[in-house]
Amino acid sequence: MLVLVAPGQGAQTPGFLEPWLDVPGVADRLTWWSAVTGLDLIYYGTKATAEEIKDTAITQPLLVASGLAAALALFPHPGDAFKVVGAVAGHSVGELTAAAGTGVINAEAALVLTRERGRAMAEASAKVPTGMTAVLGGDPEEVLAKIEQHGLTPANNNGAGQIVAAGTLEQLERFQADPPEKARLRPLQVAGAFHTHHMAPAVDHVARLAKAITTRDPRTRLLSNRDGAVVQDGRQVLNRIVDQIAKPVRWDLCMRTLGELGATAVIEMPPAGVLTGLIKRALPGVETLALKTPDDLDAARALVEKHGTPSPLDDAPSWRLVVAPFSGKFRSAGVALGTTLEPGAVVGAVVSHRDEQQITVPHGGTVIEWLVEDGDPVSPGQPLVRLHPEAS
């Protein structure tokens, strides 16, 4: 199964977009998206210094634009992607790349929301000097305990021996002087304590904007940073992305879900390298490709040809299927065939050793086929019930 992933802030390097301008259509798209965002994305992706592209308000739209441009270079006809891509995930702002790539929102809406997200997070960061430090190695439980001891937040749990601590610069200085045993600390080139309570003002602003954006259900399995769950409802996808501004990124759980899904290959959109590095360590045996420059496109196409399989959501419109968010056992609510359900009705729950989540029907409809029975084990994104879309 083929997976596409999109990186978050900190993956950017000066000039990383330069070689992509030679790909037909990329410069034109970046010119249009520059008008959409009010930023000269071509300049920032080719000529700007590391300090310039460290600015959150610039970095975030630049990352989303570069990921979408590269995806369109790999799949010039986007509908073709849903025939071969089994799942998609993004890290932090990369979730907006993933949302646009799976059709939840269009590219322009993603870029405007990203611009406002970046500006709001930059403003929140300016209120109190904050930052982030990667913790590499050490015992995970001891690392988390030490982070808590210093009043910091584990803002990114990236798995593969990497947890990112975030908080005020004073807290990070004390943490640097008193690190967890057998761990290395590496301050990150970011402008604030993202995915912590320090970002609460940004959540309020972005949430108001998100209400006006039209959403559609993803056309392939889309994983959430909150808990690694497969999220089927487009509005829920967007709401989770907004909430995640001030909540930790659980990339470790996203990778766990990829393993449960049976991922065999992962392609990372530019600026690529960070996520494939984590996946190599967490999921040995999975083929990875960091799509850094157009020179990597042929290898990426070969990987698509070798591993591409359709998502179960592509065989029928996603609004006719209700799927499992994660692996576990299905517990039925006893809804009979032929029952007409209103939007939001509960049809059961998926229970795992780490979580339990009610299963609702986002759009309502008439139950025409149960695809699982009470007590059946289910995997992430597995279809549970088929509905006729016309509810009473």
Buried (B, 14 or more C-beta within 10 A) or exposed (E): BBBBBBBBBBBBEBBBBEBBBEBEEBBEBBEBBBEBBEBBBBBBBBEBEEEEBBBBBBBBBBBBBBBBBBBBBBBEEBEEBBEBBBBBBBBBBBBBBBBBBBBBBBBBBBBBBBBBBBBBBBBBBEEEEBBBBBBBBBBBEEBBEBBEEBEBBBBBBBBBBBBBBBBBEEBBEBBEEEBBEEBEBEEBBBBBBBBBEBBEBBBEBBBEBBEEBEBBBBBBBBBBBBBBBBBBBBBBBBBBBBBBBBBBBBBBBBBBBBBBBEBBBBBBBBBBBBBBBBBBEBBEEBBBBBBBBBEBBEEBBEBBEEBBBBBBBBEEEBBBBBBBBBBBBBBBEEBEEEBBBEEEBEBBBBBBEEBEBEBBBBBBBBBEEBBBEEEBEBBBBBBBBBBBEEBE
